[in-house]
Amino acid sequence: MSIVLSPRLDTAAAAPLRQSLQKLIEAGAPVAIDAAAVDQIGQACLQVLAAARAAAVARCLSWQVAFPSVAMVEAGEIAAIDVLTAA
């Protein structure tokens, strides 16, 4: 299953994002994320993605972020949080 990220990932979006990712990981499903539409991503959502990535890797699940937007890449670089690679 793929999760399509919304353009605005602010603090309010963190809890629903966490729940969606948690369901996939608990089901043992590979995690595929479409990040092409992301225009804005805050620290809370970066942290949710980083924690989900760590959980997926710990369970030997596939982690893929497809088409990361420039905004997402830059936010991750500024925060020094890698959510794009599988480890």
PDB file of N, CA, C and O in Angstrom:
ATOM      1  N   MET A   1       0.837  -1.177   0.000  1.00  0.00           N
ATOM      2  CA  MET A   1       0.000   0.000   0.000  1.00  0.00           C
ATOM      3  C   MET A   1       0.882   1.240   0.000  1.00  0.00           C
ATOM      4  O   MET A   1       1.953   1.253   0.607  1.00  0.00           O
ATOM      5  N   SER A   2       0.430   2.261  -0.673  1.00  0.00           N
ATOM      6  CA  SER A   2       1.173   3.507  -0.757  1.00  0.00           C
ATOM      7  C   SER A   2       0.439   4.606  -0.001  1.00  0.00           C
ATOM      8  O   SER A   2      -0.789   4.687  -0.029  1.00  0.00           O
ATOM      9  N   ILE A   3       1.204   5.439   0.669  1.00  0.00           N
ATOM     10  CA  ILE A   3       0.664   6.608   1.340  1.00  0.00           C
ATOM     11  C   ILE A   3       1.059   7.815   0.506  1.00  0.00           C
ATOM     12  O   ILE A   3       2.235   8.010   0.197  1.00  0.00           O
ATOM     13  N   VAL A   4       0.077   8.619   0.146  1.00  0.00           N
ATOM     14  CA  VAL A   4       0.333   9.842  -0.612  1.00  0.00           C
ATOM     15  C   VAL A   4       0.302  10.998   0.381  1.00  0.00           C
ATOM     16  O   VAL A   4      -0.721  11.267   1.012  1.00  0.00           O
ATOM     17  N   LEU A   5       1.431  11.672   0.506  1.00  0.00           N
ATOM     18  CA  LEU A   5       1.517  12.780   1.448  1.00  0.00           C
ATOM     19  C   LEU A   5       0.836  14.019   0.889  1.00  0.00           C
ATOM     20  O   LEU A   5       0.886  14.289  -0.311  1.00  0.00           O
ATOM     21  N   SER A   6       0.205  14.761   1.776  1.00  0.00           N
ATOM     22  CA  SER A   6      -0.484  15.986   1.369  1.00  0.00           C
ATOM     23  C   SER A   6       0.526  17.121   1.197  1.00  0.00           C
ATOM     24  O   SER A   6       1.661  17.018   1.663  1.00  0.00           O
ATOM     25  N   PRO A   7       0.122  18.190   0.537  1.00  0.00           N
ATOM     26  CA  PRO A   7       1.047  19.307   0.327  1.00  0.00           C
ATOM     27  C   PRO A   7       1.523  19.972   1.620  1.00  0.00           C
ATOM     28  O   PRO A   7       2.675  20.396   1.710  1.00  0.00           O
ATOM     29  N   ARG A   8       0.656  20.063   2.608  1.00  0.00           N
ATOM     30  CA  ARG A   8       1.019  20.735   3.856  1.00  0.00           C
ATOM     31  C   ARG A   8       1.064  19.724   5.001  1.00  0.00           C
ATOM     32  O   ARG A   8       0.035  19.194   5.419  1.00  0.00           O
ATOM     33  N   LEU A   9       2.256  19.471   5.494  1.00  0.00           N
ATOM     34  CA  LEU A   9       2.440  18.540   6.607  1.00  0.00           C
ATOM     35  C   LEU A   9       2.882  19.329   7.833  1.00  0.00           C
ATOM     36  O   LEU A   9       4.068  19.386   8.159  1.00  0.00           O
ATOM     37  N   ASP A  10       1.916  19.930   8.500  1.00  0.00           N
ATOM     38  CA  ASP A  10       2.189  20.719   9.686  1.00  0.00           C
ATOM     39  C   ASP A  10       1.952  19.869  10.939  1.00  0.00           C
ATOM     40  O   ASP A  10       1.743  18.660  10.845  1.00  0.00           O
ATOM     41  N   THR A  11       1.986  20.499  12.085  1.00  0.00           N
ATOM     42  CA  THR A  11       1.817  19.769  13.347  1.00  0.00           C
ATOM     43  C   THR A  11       0.488  19.022  13.404  1.00  0.00           C
ATOM     44  O   THR A  11       0.425  17.908  13.924  1.00  0.00           O
ATOM     45  N   ALA A  12      -0.566  19.622  12.879  1.00  0.00           N
ATOM     46  CA  ALA A  12      -1.879  18.962  12.883  1.00  0.00           C
ATOM     47  C   ALA A  12      -1.895  17.690  12.043  1.00  0.00           C
ATOM     48  O   ALA A  12      -2.699  16.793  12.295  1.00  0.00           O
ATOM     49  N   ALA A  13      -1.029  17.604  11.063  1.00  0.00           N
ATOM     50  CA  ALA A  13      -0.980  16.423  10.197  1.00  0.00           C
ATOM     51  C   ALA A  13      -0.159  15.283  10.795  1.00  0.00           C
ATOM     52  O   ALA A  13      -0.211  14.161  10.292  1.00  0.00           O
ATOM     53  N   ALA A  14       0.588  15.550  11.848  1.00  0.00           N
ATOM     54  CA  ALA A  14       1.494  14.541  12.405  1.00  0.00           C
ATOM     55  C   ALA A  14       0.767  13.318  12.966  1.00  0.00           C
ATOM     56  O   ALA A  14       1.168  12.189  12.684  1.00  0.00           O
ATOM     57  N   ALA A  15      -0.282  13.514  13.745  1.00  0.00           N
ATOM     58  CA  ALA A  15      -0.985  12.378  14.354  1.00  0.00           C
ATOM     59  C   ALA A  15      -1.639  11.473  13.302  1.00  0.00           C
ATOM     60  O   ALA A  15      -1.466  10.256  13.371  1.00  0.00           O
ATOM     61  N   PRO A  16      -2.376  12.016  12.339  1.00  0.00           N
ATOM     62  CA  PRO A  16      -2.947  11.137  11.309  1.00  0.00           C
ATOM     63  C   PRO A  16      -1.874  10.418  10.483  1.00  0.00           C
ATOM     64  O   PRO A  16      -2.051   9.261  10.103  1.00  0.00           O
ATOM     65  N   LEU A  17      -0.771  11.104  10.210  1.00  0.00           N
ATOM     66  CA  LEU A  17       0.325  10.469   9.473  1.00  0.00           C
ATOM     67  C   LEU A  17       0.904   9.321  10.284  1.00  0.00           C
ATOM     68  O   LEU A  17       1.165   8.243   9.749  1.00  0.00           O
ATOM     69  N   ARG A  18       1.101   9.552  11.566  1.00  0.00           N
ATOM     70  CA  ARG A  18       1.635   8.510  12.450  1.00  0.00           C
ATOM     71  C   ARG A  18       0.721   7.280  12.457  1.00  0.00           C
ATOM     72  O   ARG A  18       1.191   6.145  12.378  1.00  0.00           O
ATOM     73  N   GLN A  19      -0.576   7.519  12.551  1.00  0.00           N
ATOM     74  CA  GLN A  19      -1.534   6.408  12.581  1.00  0.00           C
ATOM     75  C   GLN A  19      -1.492   5.602  11.282  1.00  0.00           C
ATOM     76  O   GLN A  19      -1.513   4.371  11.313  1.00  0.00           O
ATOM     77  N   SER A  20      -1.435   6.280  10.162  1.00  0.00           N
ATOM     78  CA  SER A  20      -1.385   5.591   8.866  1.00  0.00           C
ATOM     79  C   SER A  20      -0.126   4.742   8.741  1.00  0.00           C
ATOM     80  O   SER A  20      -0.178   3.592   8.305  1.00  0.00           O
ATOM     81  N   LEU A  21       0.991   5.318   9.123  1.00  0.00           N
ATOM     82  CA  LEU A  21       2.261   4.579   9.036  1.00  0.00           C
ATOM     83  C   LEU A  21       2.291   3.424  10.030  1.00  0.00           C
ATOM     84  O   LEU A  21       2.779   2.339   9.712  1.00  0.00           O
ATOM     85  N   GLN A  22       1.774   3.655  11.226  1.00  0.00           N
ATOM     86  CA  GLN A  22       1.763   2.611  12.247  1.00  0.00           C
ATOM     87  C   GLN A  22       0.943   1.402  11.799  1.00  0.00           C
ATOM     88  O   GLN A  22       1.336   0.262  12.047  1.00  0.00           O
ATOM     89  N   LYS A  23      -0.192   1.644  11.142  1.00  0.00           N
ATOM     90  CA  LYS A  23      -1.023   0.540  10.644  1.00  0.00           C
ATOM     91  C   LYS A  23      -0.258  -0.312   9.637  1.00  0.00           C
ATOM     92  O   LYS A  23      -0.309  -1.541   9.690  1.00  0.00           O
ATOM     93  N   LEU A  24       0.445   0.341   8.724  1.00  0.00           N
ATOM     94  CA  LEU A  24       1.227  -0.407   7.740  1.00  0.00           C
ATOM     95  C   LEU A  24       2.315  -1.238   8.406  1.00  0.00           C
ATOM     96  O   LEU A  24       2.481  -2.419   8.101  1.00  0.00           O
ATOM     97  N   ILE A  25       3.041  -0.622   9.303  1.00  0.00           N
ATOM     98  CA  ILE A  25       4.160  -1.307   9.948  1.00  0.00           C
ATOM     99  C   ILE A  25       3.679  -2.453  10.821  1.00  0.00           C
ATOM    100  O   ILE A  25       4.267  -3.535  10.803  1.00  0.00           O
ATOM    101  N   GLU A  26       2.619  -2.229  11.583  1.00  0.00           N
ATOM    102  CA  GLU A  26       2.083  -3.299  12.425  1.00  0.00           C
ATOM    103  C   GLU A  26       1.551  -4.469  11.598  1.00  0.00           C
ATOM    104  O   GLU A  26       1.565  -5.613  12.051  1.00  0.00           O
ATOM    105  N   ALA A  27       1.080  -4.176  10.378  1.00  0.00           N
ATOM    106  CA  ALA A  27       0.596  -5.226   9.490  1.00  0.00           C
ATOM    107  C   ALA A  27       1.736  -5.946   8.773  1.00  0.00           C
ATOM    108  O   ALA A  27       1.513  -6.937   8.077  1.00  0.00           O
ATOM    109  N   GLY A  28       2.957  -5.441   8.948  1.00  0.00           N
ATOM    110  CA  GLY A  28       4.108  -6.052   8.292  1.00  0.00           C
ATOM    111  C   GLY A  28       4.166  -5.741   6.803  1.00  0.00           C
ATOM    112  O   GLY A  28       4.794  -6.467   6.032  1.00  0.00           O
ATOM    113  N   ALA A  29       3.515  -4.669   6.408  1.00  0.00           N
ATOM    114  CA  ALA A  29       3.460  -4.304   4.997  1.00  0.00           C
ATOM    115  C   ALA A  29       4.646  -3.422   4.621  1.00  0.00           C
ATOM    116  O   ALA A  29       5.141  -2.654   5.447  1.00  0.00           O
ATOM    117  N   PRO A  30       5.099  -3.531   3.382  1.00  0.00           N
ATOM    118  CA  PRO A  30       6.139  -2.610   2.927  1.00  0.00           C
ATOM    119  C   PRO A  30       5.591  -1.183   2.929  1.00  0.00           C
ATOM    120  O   PRO A  30       4.411  -0.961   2.658  1.00  0.00           O
ATOM    121  N   VAL A  31       6.444  -0.237   3.231  1.00  0.00           N
ATOM    122  CA  VAL A  31       6.018   1.155   3.305  1.00  0.00           C
ATOM    123  C   VAL A  31       6.469   1.883   2.047  1.00  0.00           C
ATOM    124  O   VAL A  31       7.663   1.982   1.762  1.00  0.00           O
ATOM    125  N   ALA A  32       5.498   2.389   1.304  1.00  0.00           N
ATOM    126  CA  ALA A  32       5.764   3.169   0.098  1.00  0.00           C
ATOM    127  C   ALA A  32       5.071   4.513   0.261  1.00  0.00           C
ATOM    128  O   ALA A  32       3.869   4.580   0.517  1.00  0.00           O
ATOM    129  N   ILE A  33       5.837   5.569   0.109  1.00  0.00           N
ATOM    130  CA  ILE A  33       5.318   6.914   0.323  1.00  0.00           C
ATOM    131  C   ILE A  33       5.543   7.747  -0.929  1.00  0.00           C
ATOM    132  O   ILE A  33       6.652   7.801  -1.460  1.00  0.00           O
ATOM    133  N   ASP A  34       4.488   8.390  -1.392  1.00  0.00           N
ATOM    134  CA  ASP A  34       4.580   9.324  -2.511  1.00  0.00           C
ATOM    135  C   ASP A  34       4.675  10.724  -1.909  1.00  0.00           C
ATOM    136  O   ASP A  34       3.718  11.212  -1.310  1.00  0.00           O
ATOM    137  N   ALA A  35       5.820  11.360  -2.068  1.00  0.00           N
ATOM    138  CA  ALA A  35       6.064  12.661  -1.446  1.00  0.00           C
ATOM    139  C   ALA A  35       6.156  13.790  -2.464  1.00  0.00           C
ATOM    140  O   ALA A  35       6.691  14.855  -2.158  1.00  0.00           O
ATOM    141  N   ALA A  36       5.649  13.571  -3.651  1.00  0.00           N
ATOM    142  CA  ALA A  36       5.780  14.557  -4.729  1.00  0.00           C
ATOM    143  C   ALA A  36       5.039  15.855  -4.441  1.00  0.00           C
ATOM    144  O   ALA A  36       5.487  16.922  -4.861  1.00  0.00           O
ATOM    145  N   ALA A  37       3.928  15.788  -3.742  1.00  0.00           N
ATOM    146  CA  ALA A  37       3.082  16.977  -3.550  1.00  0.00           C
ATOM    147  C   ALA A  37       3.480  17.838  -2.357  1.00  0.00           C
ATOM    148  O   ALA A  37       2.908  18.910  -2.161  1.00  0.00           O
ATOM    149  N   VAL A  38       4.437  17.398  -1.565  1.00  0.00           N
ATOM    150  CA  VAL A  38       4.780  18.109  -0.335  1.00  0.00           C
ATOM    151  C   VAL A  38       5.370  19.483  -0.653  1.00  0.00           C
ATOM    152  O   VAL A  38       6.414  19.596  -1.295  1.00  0.00           O
ATOM    153  N   ASP A  39       4.675  20.526  -0.186  1.00  0.00           N
ATOM    154  CA  ASP A  39       5.158  21.900  -0.332  1.00  0.00           C
ATOM    155  C   ASP A  39       5.745  22.416   0.979  1.00  0.00           C
ATOM    156  O   ASP A  39       6.637  23.264   0.989  1.00  0.00           O
ATOM    157  N   GLN A  40       5.221  21.882   2.086  1.00  0.00           N
ATOM    158  CA  GLN A  40       5.648  22.328   3.409  1.00  0.00           C
ATOM    159  C   GLN A  40       5.631  21.127   4.340  1.00  0.00           C
ATOM    160  O   GLN A  40       4.647  20.390   4.396  1.00  0.00           O
ATOM    161  N   ILE A  41       6.728  20.932   5.074  1.00  0.00           N
ATOM    162  CA  ILE A  41       6.773  19.859   6.063  1.00  0.00           C
ATOM    163  C   ILE A  41       7.460  20.380   7.313  1.00  0.00           C
ATOM    164  O   ILE A  41       8.559  20.931   7.253  1.00  0.00           O
ATOM    165  N   GLY A  42       6.801  20.197   8.433  1.00  0.00           N
ATOM    166  CA  GLY A  42       7.329  20.673   9.701  1.00  0.00           C
ATOM    167  C   GLY A  42       8.095  19.594  10.442  1.00  0.00           C
ATOM    168  O   GLY A  42       8.127  18.429  10.047  1.00  0.00           O
ATOM    169  N   GLN A  43       8.704  20.025  11.523  1.00  0.00           N
ATOM    170  CA  GLN A  43       9.531  19.140  12.339  1.00  0.00           C
ATOM    171  C   GLN A  43       8.742  17.940  12.872  1.00  0.00           C
ATOM    172  O   GLN A  43       9.269  16.828  12.917  1.00  0.00           O
ATOM    173  N   ALA A  44       7.492  18.153  13.274  1.00  0.00           N
ATOM    174  CA  ALA A  44       6.704  17.051  13.833  1.00  0.00           C
ATOM    175  C   ALA A  44       6.524  15.933  12.813  1.00  0.00           C
ATOM    176  O   ALA A  44       6.677  14.760  13.155  1.00  0.00           O
ATOM    177  N   CYS A  45       6.207  16.272  11.583  1.00  0.00           N
ATOM    178  CA  CYS A  45       6.013  15.240  10.560  1.00  0.00           C
ATOM    179  C   CYS A  45       7.335  14.604  10.146  1.00  0.00           C
ATOM    180  O   CYS A  45       7.379  13.412   9.842  1.00  0.00           O
ATOM    181  N   LEU A  46       8.406  15.381  10.131  1.00  0.00           N
ATOM    182  CA  LEU A  46       9.725  14.788   9.874  1.00  0.00           C
ATOM    183  C   LEU A  46      10.057  13.756  10.944  1.00  0.00           C
ATOM    184  O   LEU A  46      10.579  12.684  10.638  1.00  0.00           O
ATOM    185  N   GLN A  47       9.754  14.078  12.195  1.00  0.00           N
ATOM    186  CA  GLN A  47      10.030  13.146  13.291  1.00  0.00           C
ATOM    187  C   GLN A  47       9.158  11.891  13.183  1.00  0.00           C
ATOM    188  O   GLN A  47       9.623  10.783  13.451  1.00  0.00           O
ATOM    189  N   VAL A  48       7.902  12.067  12.794  1.00  0.00           N
ATOM    190  CA  VAL A  48       7.016  10.911  12.602  1.00  0.00           C
ATOM    191  C   VAL A  48       7.579  10.008  11.505  1.00  0.00           C
ATOM    192  O   VAL A  48       7.634   8.788  11.665  1.00  0.00           O
ATOM    193  N   LEU A  49       7.990  10.604  10.406  1.00  0.00           N
ATOM    194  CA  LEU A  49       8.554   9.818   9.307  1.00  0.00           C
ATOM    195  C   LEU A  49       9.847   9.125   9.726  1.00  0.00           C
ATOM    196  O   LEU A  49      10.070   7.965   9.378  1.00  0.00           O
ATOM    197  N   ALA A  50      10.692   9.823  10.465  1.00  0.00           N
ATOM    198  CA  ALA A  50      11.947   9.221  10.923  1.00  0.00           C
ATOM    199  C   ALA A  50      11.691   8.044  11.867  1.00  0.00           C
ATOM    200  O   ALA A  50      12.357   7.013  11.769  1.00  0.00           O
ATOM    201  N   ALA A  51      10.738   8.194  12.771  1.00  0.00           N
ATOM    202  CA  ALA A  51      10.409   7.105  13.699  1.00  0.00           C
ATOM    203  C   ALA A  51       9.806   5.922  12.956  1.00  0.00           C
ATOM    204  O   ALA A  51      10.116   4.770  13.259  1.00  0.00           O
ATOM    205  N   ALA A  52       8.957   6.203  11.996  1.00  0.00           N
ATOM    206  CA  ALA A  52       8.351   5.123  11.209  1.00  0.00           C
ATOM    207  C   ALA A  52       9.411   4.407  10.376  1.00  0.00           C
ATOM    208  O   ALA A  52       9.394   3.183  10.254  1.00  0.00           O
ATOM    209  N   ARG A  53      10.327   5.178   9.808  1.00  0.00           N
ATOM    210  CA  ARG A  53      11.426   4.578   9.039  1.00  0.00           C
ATOM    211  C   ARG A  53      12.233   3.637   9.930  1.00  0.00           C
ATOM    212  O   ARG A  53      12.546   2.515   9.530  1.00  0.00           O
ATOM    213  N   ALA A  54      12.570   4.093  11.136  1.00  0.00           N
ATOM    214  CA  ALA A  54      13.337   3.258  12.064  1.00  0.00           C
ATOM    215  C   ALA A  54      12.567   1.996  12.431  1.00  0.00           C
ATOM    216  O   ALA A  54      13.150   0.914  12.509  1.00  0.00           O
ATOM    217  N   ALA A  55      11.260   2.126  12.657  1.00  0.00           N
ATOM    218  CA  ALA A  55      10.438   0.959  13.003  1.00  0.00           C
ATOM    219  C   ALA A  55      10.362  -0.019  11.838  1.00  0.00           C
ATOM    220  O   ALA A  55      10.436  -1.232  12.036  1.00  0.00           O
ATOM    221  N   ALA A  56      10.215   0.499  10.636  1.00  0.00           N
ATOM    222  CA  ALA A  56      10.141  -0.368   9.455  1.00  0.00           C
ATOM    223  C   ALA A  56      11.458  -1.109   9.245  1.00  0.00           C
ATOM    224  O   ALA A  56      11.467  -2.314   8.991  1.00  0.00           O
ATOM    225  N   VAL A  57      12.561  -0.388   9.351  1.00  0.00           N
ATOM    226  CA  VAL A  57      13.881  -1.008   9.175  1.00  0.00           C
ATOM    227  C   VAL A  57      14.120  -2.059  10.256  1.00  0.00           C
ATOM    228  O   VAL A  57      14.657  -3.129   9.969  1.00  0.00           O
ATOM    229  N   ALA A  58      13.727  -1.765  11.493  1.00  0.00           N
ATOM    230  CA  ALA A  58      13.907  -2.715  12.593  1.00  0.00           C
ATOM    231  C   ALA A  58      13.126  -4.005  12.358  1.00  0.00           C
ATOM    232  O   ALA A  58      13.518  -5.070  12.835  1.00  0.00           O
ATOM    233  N   ARG A  59      12.024  -3.906  11.624  1.00  0.00           N
ATOM    234  CA  ARG A  59      11.206  -5.091  11.330  1.00  0.00           C
ATOM    235  C   ARG A  59      11.523  -5.680   9.960  1.00  0.00           C
ATOM    236  O   ARG A  59      10.812  -6.557   9.471  1.00  0.00           O
ATOM    237  N   CYS A  60      12.591  -5.192   9.352  1.00  0.00           N
ATOM    238  CA  CYS A  60      13.033  -5.668   8.030  1.00  0.00           C
ATOM    239  C   CYS A  60      11.971  -5.444   6.953  1.00  0.00           C
ATOM    240  O   CYS A  60      11.818  -6.255   6.039  1.00  0.00           O
ATOM    241  N   LEU A  61      11.251  -4.350   7.071  1.00  0.00           N
ATOM    242  CA  LEU A  61      10.238  -3.998   6.076  1.00  0.00           C
ATOM    243  C   LEU A  61      10.838  -3.032   5.061  1.00  0.00           C
ATOM    244  O   LEU A  61      11.741  -2.257   5.374  1.00  0.00           O
ATOM    245  N   SER A  62      10.331  -3.095   3.874  1.00  0.00           N
ATOM    246  CA  SER A  62      10.763  -2.182   2.828  1.00  0.00           C
ATOM    247  C   SER A  62      10.290  -0.765   3.154  1.00  0.00           C
ATOM    248  O   SER A  62       9.165  -0.571   3.615  1.00  0.00           O
ATOM    249  N   TRP A  63      11.159   0.225   2.911  1.00  0.00           N
ATOM    250  CA  TRP A  63      10.839   1.640   3.123  1.00  0.00           C
ATOM    251  C   TRP A  63      11.227   2.387   1.864  1.00  0.00           C
ATOM    252  O   TRP A  63      12.395   2.395   1.475  1.00  0.00           O
ATOM    253  N   GLN A  64      10.253   3.013   1.229  1.00  0.00           N
ATOM    254  CA  GLN A  64      10.539   3.750   0.001  1.00  0.00           C
ATOM    255  C   GLN A  64       9.778   5.066  -0.008  1.00  0.00           C
ATOM    256  O   GLN A  64       8.563   5.095   0.192  1.00  0.00           O
ATOM    257  N   VAL A  65      10.496   6.141  -0.240  1.00  0.00           N
ATOM    258  CA  VAL A  65       9.886   7.451  -0.434  1.00  0.00           C
ATOM    259  C   VAL A  65      10.109   7.812  -1.892  1.00  0.00           C
ATOM    260  O   VAL A  65      11.232   8.085  -2.315  1.00  0.00           O
ATOM    261  N   ALA A  66       9.024   7.809  -2.651  1.00  0.00           N
ATOM    262  CA  ALA A  66       9.113   8.084  -4.084  1.00  0.00           C
ATOM    263  C   ALA A  66       8.858   9.555  -4.360  1.00  0.00           C
ATOM    264  O   ALA A  66       8.010  10.185  -3.729  1.00  0.00           O
ATOM    265  N   PHE A  67       9.591  10.077  -5.292  1.00  0.00           N
ATOM    266  CA  PHE A  67       9.397  11.448  -5.779  1.00  0.00           C
ATOM    267  C   PHE A  67       9.401  12.496  -4.671  1.00  0.00           C
ATOM    268  O   PHE A  67       8.488  13.320  -4.619  1.00  0.00           O
ATOM    269  N   PRO A  68      10.393  12.495  -3.786  1.00  0.00           N
ATOM    270  CA  PRO A  68      10.392  13.512  -2.731  1.00  0.00           C
ATOM    271  C   PRO A  68      10.500  14.905  -3.338  1.00  0.00           C
ATOM    272  O   PRO A  68      11.337  15.153  -4.206  1.00  0.00           O
ATOM    273  N   SER A  69       9.656  15.794  -2.878  1.00  0.00           N
ATOM    274  CA  SER A  69       9.676  17.164  -3.385  1.00  0.00           C
ATOM    275  C   SER A  69      10.933  17.875  -2.894  1.00  0.00           C
ATOM    276  O   SER A  69      11.584  17.432  -1.947  1.00  0.00           O
ATOM    277  N   VAL A  70      11.258  18.974  -3.548  1.00  0.00           N
ATOM    278  CA  VAL A  70      12.394  19.783  -3.130  1.00  0.00           C
ATOM    279  C   VAL A  70      12.193  20.263  -1.691  1.00  0.00           C
ATOM    280  O   VAL A  70      13.135  20.266  -0.899  1.00  0.00           O
ATOM    281  N   ALA A  71      10.967  20.667  -1.355  1.00  0.00           N
ATOM    282  CA  ALA A  71      10.676  21.140   0.003  1.00  0.00           C
ATOM    283  C   ALA A  71      10.948  20.053   1.039  1.00  0.00           C
ATOM    284  O   ALA A  71      11.471  20.340   2.116  1.00  0.00           O
ATOM    285  N   MET A  72      10.598  18.817   0.722  1.00  0.00           N
ATOM    286  CA  MET A  72      10.815  17.730   1.670  1.00  0.00           C
ATOM    287  C   MET A  72      12.306  17.424   1.827  1.00  0.00           C
ATOM    288  O   MET A  72      12.788  17.219   2.941  1.00  0.00           O
ATOM    289  N   VAL A  73      13.017  17.396   0.730  1.00  0.00           N
ATOM    290  CA  VAL A  73      14.457  17.123   0.771  1.00  0.00           C
ATOM    291  C   VAL A  73      15.166  18.214   1.571  1.00  0.00           C
ATOM    292  O   VAL A  73      15.995  17.921   2.433  1.00  0.00           O
ATOM    293  N   GLU A  74      14.836  19.470   1.281  1.00  0.00           N
ATOM    294  CA  GLU A  74      15.489  20.585   1.975  1.00  0.00           C
ATOM    295  C   GLU A  74      15.179  20.593   3.468  1.00  0.00           C
ATOM    296  O   GLU A  74      16.069  20.840   4.281  1.00  0.00           O
ATOM    297  N   ALA A  75      13.936  20.328   3.835  1.00  0.00           N
ATOM    298  CA  ALA A  75      13.565  20.301   5.254  1.00  0.00           C
ATOM    299  C   ALA A  75      14.328  19.201   5.980  1.00  0.00           C
ATOM    300  O   ALA A  75      14.806  19.410   7.096  1.00  0.00           O
ATOM    301  N   GLY A  76      14.445  18.047   5.364  1.00  0.00           N
ATOM    302  CA  GLY A  76      15.201  16.952   5.966  1.00  0.00           C
ATOM    303  C   GLY A  76      16.674  17.290   6.128  1.00  0.00           C
ATOM    304  O   GLY A  76      17.288  16.945   7.137  1.00  0.00           O
ATOM    305  N   GLU A  77      17.238  17.965   5.134  1.00  0.00           N
ATOM    306  CA  GLU A  77      18.649  18.360   5.217  1.00  0.00           C
ATOM    307  C   GLU A  77      18.867  19.392   6.323  1.00  0.00           C
ATOM    308  O   GLU A  77      19.825  19.291   7.090  1.00  0.00           O
ATOM    309  N   ILE A  78      17.989  20.370   6.403  1.00  0.00           N
ATOM    310  CA  ILE A  78      18.108  21.405   7.441  1.00  0.00           C
ATOM    311  C   ILE A  78      18.016  20.802   8.833  1.00  0.00           C
ATOM    312  O   ILE A  78      18.772  21.174   9.730  1.00  0.00           O
ATOM    313  N   ALA A  79      17.092  19.872   9.008  1.00  0.00           N
ATOM    314  CA  ALA A  79      16.872  19.241  10.315  1.00  0.00           C
ATOM    315  C   ALA A  79      17.835  18.083  10.571  1.00  0.00           C
ATOM    316  O   ALA A  79      17.871  17.536  11.673  1.00  0.00           O
ATOM    317  N   ALA A  80      18.609  17.712   9.565  1.00  0.00           N
ATOM    318  CA  ALA A  80      19.525  16.564   9.655  1.00  0.00           C
ATOM    319  C   ALA A  80      18.772  15.282  10.003  1.00  0.00           C
ATOM    320  O   ALA A  80      19.224  14.470  10.811  1.00  0.00           O
ATOM    321  N   ILE A  81      17.599  15.126   9.363  1.00  0.00           N
ATOM    322  CA  ILE A  81      16.790  13.931   9.547  1.00  0.00           C
ATOM    323  C   ILE A  81      16.612  13.267   8.193  1.00  0.00           C
ATOM    324  O   ILE A  81      16.043  13.854   7.272  1.00  0.00           O
ATOM    325  N   ASP A  82      17.102  12.041   8.079  1.00  0.00           N
ATOM    326  CA  ASP A  82      16.995  11.310   6.826  1.00  0.00           C
ATOM    327  C   ASP A  82      15.768  10.421   6.867  1.00  0.00           C
ATOM    328  O   ASP A  82      15.732   9.423   7.587  1.00  0.00           O
ATOM    329  N   VAL A  83      14.769  10.789   6.091  1.00  0.00           N
ATOM    330  CA  VAL A  83      13.557   9.963   5.993  1.00  0.00           C
ATOM    331  C   VAL A  83      13.426   9.347   4.612  1.00  0.00           C
ATOM    332  O   VAL A  83      12.468   8.626   4.334  1.00  0.00           O
ATOM    333  N   LEU A  84      14.389   9.632   3.748  1.00  0.00           N
ATOM    334  CA  LEU A  84      14.269   9.208   2.359  1.00  0.00           C
ATOM    335  C   LEU A  84      14.877   7.834   2.098  1.00  0.00           C
ATOM    336  O   LEU A  84      14.363   7.083   1.269  1.00  0.00           O
ATOM    337  N   THR A  85      15.947   7.498   2.781  1.00  0.00           N
ATOM    338  CA  THR A  85      16.625   6.237   2.494  1.00  0.00           C
ATOM    339  C   THR A  85      16.216   5.154   3.488  1.00  0.00           C
ATOM    340  O   THR A  85      15.776   5.433   4.604  1.00  0.00           O
ATOM    341  N   ALA A  86      16.376   3.929   3.049  1.00  0.00           N
ATOM    342  CA  ALA A  86      15.962   2.796   3.884  1.00  0.00           C
ATOM    343  C   ALA A  86      16.982   2.421   4.935  1.00  0.00           C
ATOM    344  O   ALA A  86      16.691   1.557   5.761  1.00  0.00           O
ATOM    345  N   ALA A  87      18.127   3.002   4.953  1.00  0.00           N
ATOM    346  CA  ALA A  87      19.192   2.798   5.935  1.00  0.00           C
ATOM    347  C   ALA A  87      20.331   1.987   5.417  1.00  0.00           C
ATOM    348  O   ALA A  87      21.295   1.741   6.143  1.00  0.00           O
TER     349      ALA A  87
END
